[in-house]
Amino acid sequence: MHGSLCFKNGVLYVGRYAKTAEVAAFDLDGNRLETDFRFRDEEAGRSAAAGIAVDDDHRIWVADTPAGRVRAFTLFGQEVVSIGGTPEEHEDVAGRLGAPVDVVTDGEDEELTLWIASTGVRRHAVQQFLAHAGRVRSLRPLGDPEGRFRGLSGLALVGDRLYACEAGASRIQVFRAGEFHYAIGLDQAPCAVATLSDGRLAVAVAGDAGDPDAAASAVLLLDAAGRLLRVLAGGGEADGEVSHPSDIAIVEGGHDGDTRVAVIDRDGDRVQVFTLAGRCYGAFHEL
């Protein structure tokens, strides 16, 4: 079982999967809400909710890695859009998804933009799908038209800045208006990143690129340049610690004391909510 997270309008959406993918919604106290559905790709025999996003039209977008698809569902679990899924999708060319691991959205209706990340060693691993224009834009890794992304694990979007976690290279690439801006090198492999409006980053890590079990899992708060501000959670199984985190999400308040950081760990079995000071409010009791 693995997991993914997304905050939207005060609701935390949680994706979990083994062979069957499931998506459920919770309030910040861990109470389950009405949205709760499951799906499995018939052809692949399994599905994943490796990354989830909710757009301004209240559709839930899910990166289904084994099926090679990004799917959109209503809040009641009805599938309304499917992108990809054909055998040639794994070709490393613009417009092909490969194995999608995350999706973020921007805008609504005909102005909707999707950013999709695919895993593996790929040139076209981060792509911008422009619904209104009917076209796809592929981002250049490190600004190199011949470069390759290595093991992307997640995306985050704030304003015109897109953050791409590259676990295989232990770094986060930052793009501005679709162009490479700079890279943040890390000592450990980033699993997921969430952004604050002032440029700070909350990053979940789970080891280094050479040996994922060599370094402890952690949740880090970084400044915009990638400098460590504090450790929000260290490695471990107890509440207030993290073990093999797979995603992170932020609901930003009016000030730091109101901001909440949600982390899903233990292979998708636990969600915890932290403050930016590193205090843990506790874990959701039923996922």
Buried (B, 14 or more C-beta within 10 A) or exposed (E): EBBBBBBBEEBBBBBBBEEBBBBBBBEBEBEBEEBBBBBBBEEBEBBBBBBBBBBBEEBBBBBBBBBBBBBBBBBEBEBEEEBBBEEEBBBBEEBBBBBBBBBBBBBBEEEBBBBBBBBBEBBBBBBBBBBEEEEBBBBBBBBEEEEBBBBBBBBBBBEEBBBBBBBBBBBBBBBEEBEBBBBBEBEBBBBBBBBBEEBBBBBBBBBBBEEBEEBBBBBBBBEBEBEEEEEBBBBEEEEBBBBBBBBBBBBBEEEEEEBBBBBBBBBBBBBBBBBBEBEBBEBBEEB
